[in-house]
Amino acid sequence: MIEFKAHSGIYTLYTEQVLNISLKEAWSFFSVPQNLQKITPEHMGFQITSSVDKSAYAGQIITYKVGILPGIKQNWVTEITQVQDEEFFIDEQRFGPYSMWHHEHWFYELADGTTLMKDKISYKIPMGILGKLAQKLFIKKQLKTIFSYRYATLEKMFNGK
């Protein structure tokens, strides 16, 4: 499921997916920053440029290079601002293409031993009316493509599909 909402000049993207792995296994995978490259479309050229030797922890700074448009790579700096082991972590953009980027990663253990993963990404685009136009013309589509790719990749990795 991928859903977008707009409110007060901020866009919010919601996704959720059930993974056929335990909460402990899900946390072990998603809390390791290097695994983000495995679930990001290859054409984006995603590359972590900082030294990342630990799983997610509050205060962790991670730098990336990522293709935001064909032929254009952007430096991104995110900070893991909050972590509650095997429950959630939050990353926020410190420098990058958005005026604001706040990404919540939530994990819920289901009764059958699988894991429900939910993402909530709240973001604001710079440049006023031009940013709104960019959202309408390509940013929303690009984010939908990224999270659809992520969904399909995780289905293959963890759900045998």
C-alpha positions in Angstrom: 0.0 0.0 0.0 1.3 3.5 -0.9 -0.8 6.5 0.0 0.0 10.3 -0.3 -1.7 13.1 1.6 -1.0 16.9 1.5 -1.5 19.2 4.5 -0.2 22.7 5.4 2.4 22.7 2.5 3.7 19.3 3.6 3.3 16.0 1.8 3.1 12.7 3.6 3.7 9.3 2.1 2.4 6.2 3.9 3.4 2.6 3.1 2.9 -0.7 4.8 3.9 -4.2 4.2 3.7 -7.6 6.0 7.0 -9.5 5.9 7.2 -13.2 6.5 10.0 -12.8 9.1 10.1 -12.2 12.8 10.3 -8.8 14.3 13.9 -9.6 15.4 14.9 -10.5 11.8 13.1 -7.4 10.4 14.9 -5.1 12.9 18.2 -6.7 12.2 17.8 -6.0 8.5 16.3 -2.5 8.5 18.4 -1.0 11.3 21.6 -1.5 9.3 22.0 1.5 7.1 24.0 -0.4 4.5 20.9 -2.4 3.6 19.2 0.7 2.2 21.2 0.3 -0.9 19.8 -3.2 -1.4 16.2 -1.9 -1.5 16.8 1.3 -3.6 16.5 1.2 -7.4 19.9 0.7 -9.0 19.3 3.6 -11.5 19.5 6.0 -8.6 23.1 5.2 -7.9 22.6 5.2 -4.2 25.9 5.2 -2.3 26.6 5.7 1.4 29.7 8.0 1.6 30.2 8.1 5.3 31.7 5.5 7.5 28.8 3.5 9.0 30.0 0.7 11.3 27.0 0.4 13.6 23.3 -0.3 13.4 21.0 2.7 13.7 21.4 4.8 16.9 20.1 8.2 17.9 22.5 10.9 16.8 24.0 8.8 13.9 24.9 11.0 10.9 24.8 9.2 7.5 25.9 10.8 4.2 24.8 9.6 0.8 25.0 10.4 -2.9 21.8 9.6 -4.7 20.5 10.4 -8.2 17.4 12.6 -7.7 17.0 13.2 -11.5 18.6 11.4 -14.5 22.2 12.5 -14.6 22.0 14.6 -11.4 23.5 13.2 -8.1 22.8 15.0 -4.9 24.6 14.8 -1.6 22.2 13.9 1.3 22.9 14.1 5.0 20.5 12.4 7.4 20.5 12.0 11.1 18.9 9.1 13.0 17.1 11.1 15.6 15.2 8.5 17.6 15.5 4.7 18.0 13.4 2.3 20.1 14.9 -1.2 19.5 12.6 -3.5 17.6 9.8 -0.8 17.5 10.8 2.2 15.4 13.5 4.6 14.2 13.3 8.0 12.7 15.7 9.6 10.2 15.6 13.3 9.3 17.4 15.1 6.4 19.9 17.6 7.6 21.1 18.6 4.1 19.6 17.6 0.7 17.0 18.2 -1.9 14.0 18.8 0.5 13.2 21.6 2.8 12.1 19.0 5.3 12.3 15.2 5.3 11.1 13.2 8.3 11.0 9.4 7.9 9.4 7.2 10.5 10.1 3.4 10.3 7.7 1.3 12.4 7.7 -2.4 13.1 4.9 -4.5 14.6 5.0 -8.2 15.5 1.8 -9.9 14.4 0.2 -12.9 16.1 1.3 -15.3 13.4 5.0 -14.4 13.9 5.3 -12.1 10.8 6.1 -8.4 10.9 4.1 -5.4 9.8 6.4 -2.7 8.6 5.0 0.9 8.2 6.7 3.9 6.8 5.6 7.5 7.2 7.5 10.1 5.3 6.6 13.7 5.8 8.4 16.1 3.4 8.4 19.7 2.2 9.7 20.8 -1.2 11.6 24.1 -1.6 10.9 26.7 -4.3 7.2 27.6 -3.5 5.0 27.2 -6.5 7.8 25.6 -8.6 8.2 23.0 -5.8 4.4 22.3 -5.9 4.7 21.9 -9.7 7.7 19.6 -9.3 5.7 17.5 -6.8 2.8 17.1 -9.2 5.0 16.4 -12.3 7.7 14.1 -11.0 8.5 14.0 -7.3 5.4 12.1 -6.3 5.9 9.7 -9.2 9.6 9.2 -8.3 8.8 8.5 -4.6 6.0 6.1 -5.7 8.5 4.3 -8.0 11.1 4.1 -5.2 8.7 2.6 -2.7 7.0 0.3 -5.2 10.5 -1.0 -6.0 11.2 -1.4 -2.3 8.0 -3.3 -1.8 8.7 -5.7 -4.7 12.3 -6.2 -3.6 11.2 -7.0 0.0 8.5 -9.4 -1.3 11.2 -11.3 -3.1 13.7 -11.2 -0.2 11.3 -12.1 2.6 8.0 -13.4 1.2 9.2 -15.7 -1.6 7.4 -13.7 -4.3 
